[in-house]
Amino acid sequence: MNRLARAVPYLQALPLSAVFVVFFAVPIVLVVVVSFFDYETYQLLIPAFSLENYREVFSEDVTYRTYLMTVEFCAITWAITVTLGFLIAYFLAFQVRSATWQMVLLLGCSIPFWTSIIIRMIAWIPLLGRNGLVNQLLISLHLASKPQEWLLYSPFSVIMGYVHLYTLVMIVPIFNSMMRIDRSLIEAAVDAGARTSQVMRTVILPLSKTGVAIGSIFVIAMVMGDFVTVDVLGGGQVASVGKQIATQLSYLQFPPAAADAMVLLVAVIVMIALLMRAVDIRKEL
């Protein structure tokens, strides 16, 4: 009887463990195995054990520049989304008193996510294009003498797309953390003579770090692996690791794509590990 009682927790965890193994562990193992295969252009895989794919990743200048550009996209997008996410979450949590209106406004932020990601990215083209609304406005206000080419099919447009896509991903966990803050702490700080900026810095920000960390993990992971935004808004003029992997797959170059994917996975894991060392997200889970 005691053995059966000890086995119950393991039996309860068995279904979820099986799903984890089948849909996560096995695919990762397969990608690792394929990353060591040999290949020939437009041909099937050649089973072998070769380090050539990883040697290409770490020896080509183009690959280094691509990874550097991806990290830059990630850093800039994170900085913008964490700023917007914190401010919007603060407004919803502390300035909007009604819980109903909080939910309504939060739902309003999610309305763009009801459509396809490709449609949302294409929607930026009429705005940022050479004859788009933004260029027409700049010219009509005499802020520019001619259409600005850098607005579209450039790193700027890609970052705009990322911010559009992932700001909500940052808002939700920060808002959740702020809603858990005991309001008596803020009242005590105000009664002690703290200004709004001091309350923000000493009370709200430290107690919201977990939400910031969770949102950061989501944003970093999605930006590092994204290729749709770069494909649509980059117009072939901007490169990223995700786009590079997608291109390799389109040419049936599965081993180098797998090697790039594994290097990208390790890079993302390192970034997430650094975040988790700074903030204990288990408090939020």
MIDREN-985184 format. One record per residue (C-alpha): residue number from 0; x, y, z. Coordinates in nm, 3 decimals. Layout:
MIDREN-985184
@seq=NUM | x=X | y=Y | z=Z
...
END
This chain:
MIDREN-985184
@seq=0 | x=0.000 | y=0.000 | z=0.000
@seq=1 | x=0.284 | y=0.236 | z=0.087
@seq=2 | x=0.451 | y=0.162 | z=-0.247
@seq=3 | x=0.130 | y=0.242 | z=-0.431
@seq=4 | x=0.093 | y=0.570 | z=-0.241
@seq=5 | x=0.450 | y=0.667 | z=-0.330
@seq=6 | x=0.387 | y=0.581 | z=-0.695
@seq=7 | x=0.072 | y=0.797 | z=-0.726
@seq=8 | x=0.258 | y=1.129 | z=-0.789
@seq=9 | x=0.468 | y=0.964 | z=-1.061
@seq=10 | x=0.159 | y=0.818 | z=-1.226
@seq=11 | x=-0.008 | y=1.158 | z=-1.220
@seq=12 | x=0.294 | y=1.317 | z=-1.386
@seq=13 | x=0.324 | y=1.040 | z=-1.644
@seq=14 | x=0.079 | y=1.181 | z=-1.909
@seq=15 | x=0.240 | y=1.525 | z=-1.908
@seq=16 | x=0.586 | y=1.370 | z=-1.911
@seq=17 | x=0.491 | y=1.158 | z=-2.212
@seq=18 | x=0.366 | y=1.466 | z=-2.398
@seq=19 | x=0.689 | y=1.650 | z=-2.310
@seq=20 | x=0.906 | y=1.365 | z=-2.438
@seq=21 | x=0.710 | y=1.311 | z=-2.762
@seq=22 | x=0.659 | y=1.673 | z=-2.862
@seq=23 | x=0.969 | y=1.840 | z=-2.720
@seq=24 | x=1.253 | y=1.607 | z=-2.625
@seq=25 | x=1.233 | y=1.378 | z=-2.930
@seq=26 | x=1.222 | y=1.667 | z=-3.186
@seq=27 | x=1.519 | y=1.834 | z=-3.016
@seq=28 | x=1.717 | y=1.510 | z=-3.026
@seq=29 | x=1.633 | y=1.466 | z=-3.395
@seq=30 | x=1.749 | y=1.821 | z=-3.473
@seq=31 | x=2.074 | y=1.757 | z=-3.285
@seq=32 | x=2.133 | y=1.434 | z=-3.481
@seq=33 | x=2.058 | y=1.596 | z=-3.818
@seq=34 | x=2.291 | y=1.886 | z=-3.739
@seq=35 | x=2.585 | y=1.643 | z=-3.761
@seq=36 | x=2.474 | y=1.495 | z=-4.097
@seq=37 | x=2.640 | y=1.573 | z=-4.427
@seq=38 | x=2.442 | y=1.707 | z=-4.722
@seq=39 | x=2.456 | y=1.806 | z=-5.084
@seq=40 | x=2.263 | y=2.090 | z=-5.239
@seq=41 | x=1.906 | y=1.995 | z=-5.335
@seq=42 | x=1.964 | y=1.636 | z=-5.222
@seq=43 | x=1.847 | y=1.433 | z=-4.927
@seq=44 | x=2.041 | y=1.395 | z=-4.605
@seq=45 | x=2.359 | y=1.192 | z=-4.595
@seq=46 | x=2.383 | y=1.015 | z=-4.256
@seq=47 | x=2.726 | y=1.081 | z=-4.112
@seq=48 | x=2.901 | y=1.243 | z=-3.819
@seq=49 | x=3.051 | y=1.570 | z=-3.930
@seq=50 | x=3.135 | y=1.895 | z=-3.752
@seq=51 | x=3.139 | y=2.084 | z=-4.080
@seq=52 | x=2.796 | y=2.238 | z=-4.025
@seq=53 | x=2.901 | y=2.387 | z=-3.692
@seq=54 | x=3.237 | y=2.487 | z=-3.839
@seq=55 | x=3.051 | y=2.688 | z=-4.103
@seq=56 | x=2.840 | y=2.859 | z=-3.836
@seq=57 | x=3.145 | y=2.978 | z=-3.643
@seq=58 | x=3.378 | y=3.051 | z=-3.934
@seq=59 | x=3.178 | y=3.267 | z=-4.177
@seq=60 | x=3.169 | y=3.644 | z=-4.133
@seq=61 | x=2.818 | y=3.659 | z=-4.279
@seq=62 | x=2.692 | y=3.431 | z=-4.004
@seq=63 | x=2.851 | y=3.645 | z=-3.734
@seq=64 | x=2.694 | y=3.958 | z=-3.880
@seq=65 | x=2.358 | y=3.785 | z=-3.902
@seq=66 | x=2.373 | y=3.678 | z=-3.537
@seq=67 | x=2.488 | y=4.026 | z=-3.434
@seq=68 | x=2.198 | y=4.187 | z=-3.620
@seq=69 | x=1.954 | y=3.943 | z=-3.460
@seq=70 | x=2.088 | y=4.027 | z=-3.113
@seq=71 | x=2.058 | y=4.398 | z=-3.193
@seq=72 | x=1.696 | y=4.349 | z=-3.300
@seq=73 | x=1.636 | y=4.158 | z=-2.979
@seq=74 | x=1.796 | y=4.422 | z=-2.755
@seq=75 | x=1.621 | y=4.720 | z=-2.918
@seq=76 | x=1.284 | y=4.545 | z=-2.927
@seq=77 | x=1.321 | y=4.440 | z=-2.564
@seq=78 | x=1.409 | y=4.795 | z=-2.453
@seq=79 | x=1.109 | y=4.946 | z=-2.633
@seq=80 | x=0.858 | y=4.678 | z=-2.534
@seq=81 | x=0.963 | y=4.672 | z=-2.168
@seq=82 | x=0.927 | y=5.051 | z=-2.150
@seq=83 | x=0.588 | y=5.055 | z=-2.322
@seq=84 | x=0.473 | y=4.744 | z=-2.139
@seq=85 | x=0.563 | y=4.884 | z=-1.797
@seq=86 | x=0.397 | y=5.220 | z=-1.859
@seq=87 | x=0.079 | y=5.071 | z=-2.004
@seq=88 | x=0.057 | y=4.808 | z=-1.730
@seq=89 | x=0.108 | y=5.079 | z=-1.467
@seq=90 | x=-0.172 | y=5.284 | z=-1.617
@seq=91 | x=-0.408 | y=4.985 | z=-1.624
@seq=92 | x=-0.320 | y=4.863 | z=-1.275
@seq=93 | x=-0.304 | y=5.191 | z=-1.082
@seq=94 | x=-0.477 | y=5.463 | z=-1.282
@seq=95 | x=-0.783 | y=5.267 | z=-1.397
@seq=96 | x=-0.985 | y=5.198 | z=-1.082
@seq=97 | x=-1.260 | y=4.983 | z=-1.230
@seq=98 | x=-1.176 | y=4.614 | z=-1.279
@seq=99 | x=-1.424 | y=4.606 | z=-1.567
@seq=100 | x=-1.248 | y=4.888 | z=-1.749
@seq=101 | x=-0.912 | y=4.725 | z=-1.682
@seq=102 | x=-1.027 | y=4.412 | z=-1.861
@seq=103 | x=-1.191 | y=4.612 | z=-2.141
@seq=104 | x=-0.874 | y=4.813 | z=-2.207
@seq=105 | x=-0.653 | y=4.506 | z=-2.183
@seq=106 | x=-0.882 | y=4.331 | z=-2.428
@seq=107 | x=-0.857 | y=4.635 | z=-2.655
@seq=108 | x=-0.479 | y=4.595 | z=-2.658
@seq=109 | x=-0.524 | y=4.236 | z=-2.778
@seq=110 | x=-0.758 | y=4.318 | z=-3.070
@seq=111 | x=-0.472 | y=4.328 | z=-3.330
@seq=112 | x=-0.385 | y=3.971 | z=-3.229
@seq=113 | x=-0.720 | y=3.850 | z=-3.359
@seq=114 | x=-0.581 | y=3.862 | z=-3.713
@seq=115 | x=-0.301 | y=3.672 | z=-3.884
@seq=116 | x=0.055 | y=3.783 | z=-3.815
@seq=117 | x=0.117 | y=3.814 | z=-4.190
@seq=118 | x=-0.182 | y=4.045 | z=-4.235
@seq=119 | x=-0.063 | y=4.261 | z=-3.946
@seq=120 | x=0.283 | y=4.289 | z=-4.101
@seq=121 | x=0.149 | y=4.364 | z=-4.449
@seq=122 | x=-0.063 | y=4.642 | z=-4.294
@seq=123 | x=0.258 | y=4.837 | z=-4.226
@seq=124 | x=0.347 | y=4.855 | z=-4.596
@seq=125 | x=0.081 | y=5.116 | z=-4.692
@seq=126 | x=0.185 | y=5.318 | z=-4.388
@seq=127 | x=0.563 | y=5.312 | z=-4.427
@seq=128 | x=0.598 | y=5.269 | z=-4.805
@seq=129 | x=0.742 | y=5.524 | z=-5.044
@seq=130 | x=0.394 | y=5.654 | z=-5.123
@seq=131 | x=0.253 | y=5.558 | z=-4.783
@seq=132 | x=0.066 | y=5.768 | z=-4.532
@seq=133 | x=0.372 | y=5.846 | z=-4.318
@seq=134 | x=0.575 | y=5.976 | z=-4.612
@seq=135 | x=0.281 | y=6.181 | z=-4.738
@seq=136 | x=0.238 | y=6.332 | z=-4.393
@seq=137 | x=0.609 | y=6.417 | z=-4.363
@seq=138 | x=0.607 | y=6.586 | z=-4.703
@seq=139 | x=0.283 | y=6.775 | z=-4.639
@seq=140 | x=0.422 | y=6.906 | z=-4.310
@seq=141 | x=0.747 | y=7.004 | z=-4.488
@seq=142 | x=0.946 | y=6.777 | z=-4.255
@seq=143 | x=1.091 | y=6.599 | z=-4.559
@seq=144 | x=1.143 | y=6.707 | z=-4.918
@seq=145 | x=1.112 | y=6.358 | z=-5.064
@seq=146 | x=0.989 | y=6.013 | z=-4.957
@seq=147 | x=1.206 | y=5.850 | z=-4.692
@seq=148 | x=1.328 | y=5.512 | z=-4.816
@seq=149 | x=1.448 | y=5.397 | z=-4.474
@seq=150 | x=1.096 | y=5.371 | z=-4.336
@seq=151 | x=1.025 | y=5.042 | z=-4.513
@seq=152 | x=1.235 | y=4.734 | z=-4.596
@seq=153 | x=1.491 | y=4.835 | z=-4.337
@seq=154 | x=1.592 | y=4.751 | z=-3.979
@seq=155 | x=1.360 | y=5.031 | z=-3.867
@seq=156 | x=1.051 | y=4.869 | z=-4.018
@seq=157 | x=1.149 | y=4.528 | z=-3.879
@seq=158 | x=1.181 | y=4.671 | z=-3.527
@seq=159 | x=0.845 | y=4.848 | z=-3.568
@seq=160 | x=0.692 | y=4.515 | z=-3.660
@seq=161 | x=0.848 | y=4.344 | z=-3.359
@seq=162 | x=0.724 | y=4.614 | z=-3.122
@seq=163 | x=0.376 | y=4.588 | z=-3.273
@seq=164 | x=0.375 | y=4.211 | z=-3.228
@seq=165 | x=0.528 | y=4.166 | z=-2.885
@seq=166 | x=0.436 | y=4.467 | z=-2.671
@seq=167 | x=0.123 | y=4.290 | z=-2.548
@seq=168 | x=0.335 | y=3.989 | z=-2.452
@seq=169 | x=0.523 | y=4.224 | z=-2.220
@seq=170 | x=0.214 | y=4.405 | z=-2.088
@seq=171 | x=0.026 | y=4.100 | z=-1.960
@seq=172 | x=0.284 | y=3.954 | z=-1.715
@seq=173 | x=0.381 | y=4.298 | z=-1.586
@seq=174 | x=0.014 | y=4.386 | z=-1.534
@seq=175 | x=-0.034 | y=4.057 | z=-1.352
@seq=176 | x=0.259 | y=4.134 | z=-1.119
@seq=177 | x=0.133 | y=4.485 | z=-1.050
@seq=178 | x=-0.215 | y=4.362 | z=-0.965
@seq=179 | x=-0.059 | y=4.142 | z=-0.694
@seq=180 | x=0.111 | y=4.436 | z=-0.523
@seq=181 | x=-0.042 | y=4.511 | z=-0.184
@seq=182 | x=-0.186 | y=4.862 | z=-0.214
@seq=183 | x=-0.117 | y=4.924 | z=0.156
@seq=184 | x=0.256 | y=4.930 | z=0.072
@seq=185 | x=0.201 | y=5.217 | z=-0.170
@seq=186 | x=-0.018 | y=5.400 | z=0.081
@seq=187 | x=0.250 | y=5.357 | z=0.348
@seq=188 | x=0.515 | y=5.497 | z=0.114
@seq=189 | x=0.296 | y=5.797 | z=0.029
@seq=190 | x=0.219 | y=5.857 | z=0.398
@seq=191 | x=0.593 | y=5.851 | z=0.465
@seq=192 | x=0.636 | y=6.138 | z=0.220
@seq=193 | x=0.755 | y=5.949 | z=-0.088
@seq=194 | x=0.695 | y=6.116 | z=-0.421
@seq=195 | x=0.541 | y=5.932 | z=-0.716
@seq=196 | x=0.882 | y=5.871 | z=-0.872
@seq=197 | x=1.014 | y=5.734 | z=-0.542
@seq=198 | x=0.713 | y=5.502 | z=-0.503
@seq=199 | x=0.771 | y=5.381 | z=-0.857
@seq=200 | x=1.142 | y=5.320 | z=-0.799
@seq=201 | x=1.132 | y=5.169 | z=-0.450
@seq=202 | x=0.799 | y=4.985 | z=-0.437
@seq=203 | x=0.637 | y=4.919 | z=-0.774
@seq=204 | x=0.944 | y=4.845 | z=-0.986
@seq=205 | x=1.105 | y=4.592 | z=-0.744
@seq=206 | x=0.773 | y=4.410 | z=-0.697
@seq=207 | x=0.715 | y=4.401 | z=-1.075
@seq=208 | x=1.053 | y=4.248 | z=-1.162
@seq=209 | x=0.908 | y=3.900 | z=-1.194
@seq=210 | x=0.654 | y=4.012 | z=-1.454
@seq=211 | x=0.926 | y=4.202 | z=-1.641
@seq=212 | x=1.143 | y=3.890 | z=-1.644
@seq=213 | x=0.862 | y=3.666 | z=-1.774
@seq=214 | x=0.771 | y=3.915 | z=-2.046
@seq=215 | x=1.138 | y=3.950 | z=-2.137
@seq=216 | x=1.175 | y=3.574 | z=-2.175
@seq=217 | x=0.882 | y=3.560 | z=-2.417
@seq=218 | x=0.998 | y=3.861 | z=-2.619
@seq=219 | x=1.360 | y=3.744 | z=-2.644
@seq=220 | x=1.264 | y=3.391 | z=-2.745
@seq=221 | x=1.017 | y=3.505 | z=-3.012
@seq=222 | x=1.234 | y=3.778 | z=-3.161
@seq=223 | x=1.539 | y=3.552 | z=-3.183
@seq=224 | x=1.345 | y=3.287 | z=-3.374
@seq=225 | x=1.118 | y=3.509 | z=-3.585
@seq=226 | x=1.149 | y=3.509 | z=-3.963
@seq=227 | x=0.805 | y=3.620 | z=-4.085
@seq=228 | x=0.853 | y=3.982 | z=-3.977
@seq=229 | x=1.198 | y=3.999 | z=-4.136
@seq=230 | x=1.065 | y=3.840 | z=-4.453
@seq=231 | x=0.769 | y=4.077 | z=-4.493
@seq=232 | x=0.905 | y=4.406 | z=-4.358
@seq=233 | x=1.270 | y=4.343 | z=-4.441
@seq=234 | x=1.197 | y=4.297 | z=-4.810
@seq=235 | x=1.507 | y=4.085 | z=-4.859
@seq=236 | x=1.726 | y=4.374 | z=-4.739
@seq=237 | x=1.748 | y=4.260 | z=-4.376
@seq=238 | x=1.883 | y=3.933 | z=-4.240
@seq=239 | x=1.824 | y=3.743 | z=-3.918
@seq=240 | x=1.906 | y=3.396 | z=-3.789
@seq=241 | x=1.544 | y=3.286 | z=-3.822
@seq=242 | x=1.535 | y=3.407 | z=-4.183
@seq=243 | x=1.865 | y=3.232 | z=-4.253
@seq=244 | x=1.729 | y=2.902 | z=-4.119
@seq=245 | x=1.410 | y=2.939 | z=-4.323
@seq=246 | x=1.617 | y=3.002 | z=-4.637
@seq=247 | x=1.831 | y=2.695 | z=-4.573
@seq=248 | x=1.520 | y=2.483 | z=-4.528
@seq=249 | x=1.374 | y=2.613 | z=-4.855
@seq=250 | x=1.691 | y=2.489 | z=-5.030
@seq=251 | x=1.663 | y=2.151 | z=-4.851
@seq=252 | x=1.984 | y=2.222 | z=-4.659
@seq=253 | x=1.859 | y=2.055 | z=-4.343
@seq=254 | x=2.192 | y=1.986 | z=-4.164
@seq=255 | x=2.319 | y=2.348 | z=-4.166
@seq=256 | x=1.969 | y=2.467 | z=-4.074
@seq=257 | x=1.969 | y=2.224 | z=-3.781
@seq=258 | x=2.314 | y=2.343 | z=-3.673
@seq=259 | x=2.202 | y=2.708 | z=-3.684
@seq=260 | x=1.889 | y=2.614 | z=-3.492
@seq=261 | x=2.090 | y=2.448 | z=-3.216
@seq=262 | x=2.329 | y=2.743 | z=-3.185
@seq=263 | x=2.029 | y=2.976 | z=-3.171
@seq=264 | x=1.865 | y=2.757 | z=-2.907
@seq=265 | x=2.178 | y=2.766 | z=-2.691
@seq=266 | x=2.200 | y=3.146 | z=-2.727
@seq=267 | x=1.837 | y=3.187 | z=-2.619
@seq=268 | x=1.884 | y=2.948 | z=-2.325
@seq=269 | x=2.189 | y=3.147 | z=-2.208
@seq=270 | x=1.990 | y=3.473 | z=-2.221
@seq=271 | x=1.700 | y=3.319 | z=-2.031
@seq=272 | x=1.935 | y=3.166 | z=-1.774
@seq=273 | x=2.087 | y=3.508 | z=-1.708
@seq=274 | x=1.739 | y=3.654 | z=-1.656
@seq=275 | x=1.642 | y=3.375 | z=-1.419
@seq=276 | x=1.958 | y=3.433 | z=-1.215
@seq=277 | x=1.858 | y=3.797 | z=-1.175
@seq=278 | x=1.490 | y=3.732 | z=-1.094
@seq=279 | x=1.322 | y=3.430 | z=-0.936
@seq=280 | x=1.023 | y=3.382 | z=-1.169
@seq=281 | x=0.903 | y=3.083 | z=-0.967
@seq=282 | x=0.730 | y=3.331 | z=-0.736
@seq=283 | x=0.496 | y=3.419 | z=-1.023
@seq=284 | x=0.426 | y=3.062 | z=-1.135
END
